Amino acid sequence: MLVSTYELGRQPFGLASPAAWLRADGHDVTVADLACSPLPPAAIDQADLIAFYLPMHTATRLFLRVLDRVKAANPWAHLCAYGLYAPLNEPMLRRNGIDSIIGGEFEQALVDTARGERCGRTGTSLDRQNFLVPDRTGLPPLGAYARLVTGGGTRRVGYTEASRGCKHLCRHCPVVPVYRGTFRIVQPEVVLEDIRRQVAAGAEHITFGDPDFFNGPAHAVRI
């Protein structure tokens, strides 16, 4: 089970991308975006692995509000936290019963954890990955998320990511302690197919969540 608590009103790439990897590896995956849907009790009860996506401070604070409910409902599940704010908050996460902590490029590490190969570890990977097209099955429809308001009305918004990390070292930024001046791309064919599928689902505008879309100018122009 993959859980997001907050992603700025957007359908979380951080659930859809690892869901594709885990399903391709043969796992049954439930995704829960608590920003616009309740916790699914049956899925919590049945999950062997429950992984919380922590991309930012607000998501991390909100995750703490639901963690005790999840642990009470399923005290046997392996609990994992992943995303930018996971390794940055390791002591707090350990105190609250999180078993595995994953930072950086998290998809392969989540697959390894689901296989039982890295349970109980903390790690940040900056390895280059060959991404899969995000699988948004089970997420609320795009209409449940924030819309773009323009002079001509409103537009339904899709969300994707073309890269992660950042080559800059701005001292205010939470990306820097994890990526340390490194950025990683999502392959263009994956990004474009993700966009095509969201347009087919009704998206009329696409937001990119890259820390800096022009980290790699050639990649960005190609997209």
For each residue, the residues with C-beta under 8 A, 3 or more apart:
1: 29 30 31 32 43 44 47 49 50 51 77
2: 15 18 19 22 29 30 31 32 51 53
3: 15 31 32 34 39 50 51 52 53 63 66 70
4: 7 12 14 15 31 32 33 34 35 52 53 59
5: 34 35 52 53 59 62 63 65 66
6: 34 35 56 58 59 62
7: 4 10 11 12 14 33 35 53 55 59 159
8: 56 146
9: 35 145 146
10: 7 13 145 146 157 159 207 209
11: 7 16 33 136 139 140 142 145 158 159
12: 4 7 15 16 33 53 139 159
13: 10 16 17 134 159 160 161 209
14: 4 7 17 18 53 55 82 83
15: 2 3 4 12 18 19 31 33 53 139
16: 11 12 13 19 20 31 134 135 136 139
17: 13 14 20 21 107 131 132 134 161
18: 2 14 15 21 22 51 82 106 107 110 111
19: 2 15 16 22 23 29 31 134 135 136 137 138
20: 16 17 23 24 132 133 134 135
21: 17 18 24 25 107 108 110 111 132
22: 2 18 19 25 27 29 110 111 114
23: 19 20 26 27 28 29 135
24: 20 21 132
25: 21 22 111 114 115
26: 23
27: 22 23 114
28: 23
29: 1 2 19 22 23 138
30: 1 2 40 43 47 138
31: 1 2 3 4 15 16 19 137 138 139
32: 1 2 3 4 37 39 40 43
33: 4 7 11 12 15 36 37 139 140
34: 3 4 5 6 37 38 39 62 66
35: 4 5 6 7 9
36: 33 140 144 145
37: 32 33 34 140 144
38: 34
39: 3 32 34 44 66 69 70
40: 30 32 43 44
41: 44 45 73
42: 45 46
43: 1 30 32 40 46 47
44: 1 39 40 41 47 50 70 73 74 77
45: 41 42 73 74
46: 42 43
47: 1 30 43 44 50 74 77
48: 77 78 114
49: 1 77 78 80 113 114
50: 1 3 44 47 70 74 77 78 79 80
51: 1 2 3 18 79 80 81 82 110 113
52: 3 4 5 63 67 79 80 81 82 98
53: 2 3 4 5 7 12 14 15 59 82 83
54: 59 60 63 81 82 83 84 85 86 89
55: 7 14 59 83 84 85
56: 6 8 59 60 84 85 174
57: 60 61 85 174
58: 6 61 62
59: 4 5 6 7 53 54 55 56 62 63 83 85
60: 54 56 57 63 64 85 89
61: 57 58 64 65
62: 5 6 34 58 59 65 66
63: 3 5 52 54 59 60 66 67 81
64: 60 61 67 96
65: 5 61 62
66: 3 5 34 39 62 63 69 70
67: 52 63 64 70 71 79 96 97
68: 71 72
69: 39 66 72 73
70: 3 39 44 50 66 67 73 74 77 79
71: 67 68 74 75 79 97
72: 68 69 75
73: 41 44 45 69 70
74: 44 45 47 50 70 71 77
75: 71 72
76:
77: 1 44 47 48 49 50 70 74
78: 48 49 50 99 100 113 119
79: 50 51 52 67 70 71 97 98 99 100
80: 49 50 51 52 98 99 100 101 102 110 113
81: 51 52 54 63 86 89 93 98 100 101 102
82: 14 18 51 52 53 54 86 101 102 103 106 109 110
83: 14 53 54 55 59 86 102 103 106
84: 54 55 56 88 103 174 175 178
85: 54 55 56 57 59 60 88 89 174
86: 54 81 82 83 89 90 93 101 102 103
87: 90 101 102 103 104 122 123 124 178
88: 84 85 103 174 177 178
89: 54 60 81 85 86 92 93
90: 86 87 93 94 101 122
91: 94 95
92: 89 95 96
93: 81 86 89 90 96 98 101
94: 90 91 97 98 101
95: 91 92
96: 64 67 92 93
97: 67 71 79 94
98: 52 79 80 81 93 94 101
99: 78 79 80 119 120
100: 78 79 80 81 113 118 119 120 121 122
101: 80 81 82 86 87 90 93 94 98 121 122 123
102: 80 81 82 83 86 87 106 109 110 113 122 123 124 125
103: 82 83 84 86 87 88 106 123 124 125 178
104: 87 124 125 126 164 165 178 179
105: 108 109 125 126 127 128 129 164 184
106: 18 82 83 102 103 109 110 125
107: 17 18 21 110 111 129 131 132
108: 21 105 111 112 125 127 129
109: 82 102 105 106 112 113 118 123 125
110: 18 21 22 51 80 82 102 106 107 113 114
111: 18 21 22 25 107 108 114 115
112: 108 109 115 117 118
113: 49 51 78 80 100 102 109 110 116 117 118 119
114: 22 25 27 48 49 110 111
115: 25 111 112
116: 113 119
117: 112 113
118: 100 109 112 113 121 123
119: 78 99 100 113 116
120: 99 100
121: 100 101 118
122: 87 90 100 101 102
123: 87 101 102 103 109 118
124: 87 102 103 104 178
125: 102 103 104 105 106 108 109
126: 104 105 165 179 182 184
127: 105 108
128: 105 184
129: 105 107 108 184
130: 187
131: 17 107 186 187 190
132: 17 20 21 24 107 135 190
133: 20 190 193 194 197
134: 13 16 17 19 20 160 194
135: 16 19 20 23 132
136: 11 16 19 139 197 198 201
137: 19 31
138: 19 29 30 31
139: 11 12 15 16 31 33 136
140: 11 33 36 37 144 145
141: 144 201 202
142: 11 145 156 157 158 198 201 202 203
143: 156 202
144: 36 37 140 141
145: 9 10 11 36 140 142 157 159
146: 8 9 10 157
147: 154 155 156 157
148: 154 155 157 204 205
149: 153 154
150: 153 154 155
151:
152:
153: 149 150
154: 147 148 149 150
155: 147 148 150 204 205
156: 142 143 147 202 203 204 205
157: 10 142 145 146 147 148 203 204 205 206 207
158: 11 142 195 198 199 201 203 205 206 207
159: 7 10 11 12 13 145 198 206 207 208 209
160: 13 134 191 194 195 198 206 207 208 209
161: 13 17 164 186 191 208 209 210
162: 185 186 188 191 208 210 213 219 220 223
163: 183 184 185 186 210 211 212 213 215 216 219 220
164: 104 105 161 179 183 184 186 210 211
165: 104 126 175 178 179 182 183 184 211 215
166: 170 173 175 176 179 181 183 211 212 215
167: 181 182 183 212 215
168: 173 176 181 212
169: 176 180 181
170: 166 173 176
171: 176
172:
173: 166 168 170 176 211
174: 56 57 84 85 88 177 178
175: 84 165 166 178 179 211
176: 166 168 169 170 171 173 179 180 181
177: 88 174 180
178: 84 87 88 103 104 124 165 174 175
179: 104 126 164 165 166 175 176 182 183
180: 169 176 177
181: 166 167 168 169 176
182: 126 165 167 179
183: 163 164 165 166 167 179 211 212 215 216
184: 105 126 128 129 163 164 165
185: 162 163 216 219
186: 131 161 162 163 164 190 191
187: 130 131 190 191
188: 162 191 192 219 222 223
189: 192 193
190: 131 132 133 186 187 193 194
191: 160 161 162 186 187 188 194 195 223
192: 188 189 195 196 223
193: 133 189 190 196 197
194: 133 134 160 190 191 197 198
195: 158 160 191 192 198 199 203 206
196: 192 193 199 200
197: 133 136 193 194 200 201
198: 136 142 158 159 160 194 195 201 202 203 206
199: 158 195 196 202 203 204 206
200: 196 197
201: 136 141 142 158 197 198
202: 141 142 143 156 198 199
203: 142 156 157 158 195 198 199 206
204: 148 155 156 157 199
205: 148 155 156 157 158
206: 157 158 159 160 195 198 199 203
207: 10 157 158 159 160
208: 159 160 161 162 213
209: 10 13 159 160 161
210: 161 162 163 164 213 215
211: 163 164 165 166 173 175 183 215
212: 163 166 167 168 183 215
213: 162 163 208 210 220
214: 217 220
215: 163 165 166 167 183 210 211 212 219 220
216: 163 183 185 219 220
217: 214 220 221
218: 221 222
219: 162 163 185 188 215 216 222 223
220: 162 163 213 214 215 216 217 223
221: 217 218
222: 188 218 219
223: 162 188 191 192 219 220
